[in-house]
Amino acid sequence: MNSSTNPSKLFRPLLVAGIIILAFGITCIWIGANLDLREESAGFTIIGWRFLISGLVSIIFAYVAKYFEFISSYTRYMLKQIKYWRNPKENRFNDWYKP
């Protein structure tokens, strides 16, 4: 695995960035709730919600980067468990080559 895509190297920066963005979003929502001017408070609230959502997405990306190998192997295992049935009335030997 390349050193730039090492999960431990991607986890911390994404997590810290997500926490900082989340804190900034909460601060913007709080400022928007405490402002007396209606137009400015609505703008701060909208910006705060956007930062809040993007912070959560960054934290989710951090955990996906950390546990990517587990998630991909579990997904492959679950996909192998699903059986793709063709026509149930059809014989399973119908597509075999008949010499």
C-alpha positions in Angstrom: 0.0 0.0 0.0 1.3 3.4 -0.9 2.4 5.6 2.0 0.1 8.4 0.9 -3.0 6.2 1.1 -2.1 4.6 4.4 -5.3 4.5 6.5 -3.6 5.8 9.7 -2.2 8.8 7.8 -5.6 9.7 6.4 -7.6 9.1 9.5 -6.2 11.8 11.8 -6.2 14.8 9.3 -9.8 14.0 8.2 -11.0 13.6 11.7 -9.4 16.8 13.0 -10.6 18.7 10.0 -14.1 17.3 10.6 -14.1 18.3 14.2 -12.9 21.8 13.4 -15.5 22.3 10.7 -18.2 20.9 13.1 -17.2 23.3 15.8 -17.2 26.2 13.3 -20.7 25.1 12.1 -22.0 25.0 15.7 -20.5 28.4 16.4 -22.2 29.8 13.2 -25.6 28.4 14.2 -25.2 29.8 17.7 -24.2 33.3 16.4 -27.2 33.1 14.0 -29.5 32.3 16.9 -28.3 35.2 19.0 -28.3 37.9 16.3 -31.1 40.4 16.4 -31.1 41.2 12.6 -33.2 38.7 10.8 -31.3 38.6 7.5 -27.9 38.2 8.9 -29.0 35.6 11.4 -30.7 33.5 8.7 -27.4 33.6 6.7 -25.3 32.5 9.7 -27.7 29.7 10.4 -27.6 28.4 6.8 -23.8 28.6 6.7 -23.7 26.9 10.1 -25.8 24.0 8.9 -23.7 23.6 5.8 -20.5 23.5 7.9 -22.2 21.0 10.3 -23.1 18.6 7.5 -19.7 18.9 5.8 -17.9 18.3 9.1 -20.0 15.1 9.6 -19.1 14.0 6.1 -15.4 14.6 6.8 -15.6 12.5 9.9 -17.4 9.7 8.1 -14.7 9.8 5.4 -12.1 9.5 8.1 -13.6 6.3 9.5 -14.2 4.9 6.1 -10.5 5.5 5.3 -9.5 3.8 8.5 -11.6 0.7 8.1 -11.6 0.5 4.3 -10.0 -2.9 4.2 -12.6 -4.4 6.6 -15.5 -2.7 4.8 -14.3 -3.9 1.3 -13.7 -7.5 2.5 -17.0 -7.7 4.3 -18.8 -6.3 1.2 -17.2 -8.9 -1.0 -18.2 -11.6 1.5 -21.8 -10.4 1.5 -21.9 -10.2 -2.2 -20.7 -13.8 -2.5 -23.6 -14.9 -0.3 -26.2 -13.5 -2.7 -27.2 -16.1 -5.2 -28.1 -14.8 -8.6 -30.9 -17.1 -9.8 -31.7 -17.2 -13.4 -35.0 -18.9 -14.5 -36.0 -21.4 -11.8 -37.6 -23.7 -14.3 -34.5 -23.8 -16.4 -32.1 -26.7 -16.0 -28.6 -25.7 -14.7 -26.9 -27.8 -17.3 -28.6 -26.0 -20.3 -25.6 -23.7 -21.1 -23.0 -26.4 -21.1 -21.4 -27.2 -24.3 -22.8 -30.3 -26.0 -20.2 -32.0 -28.2 
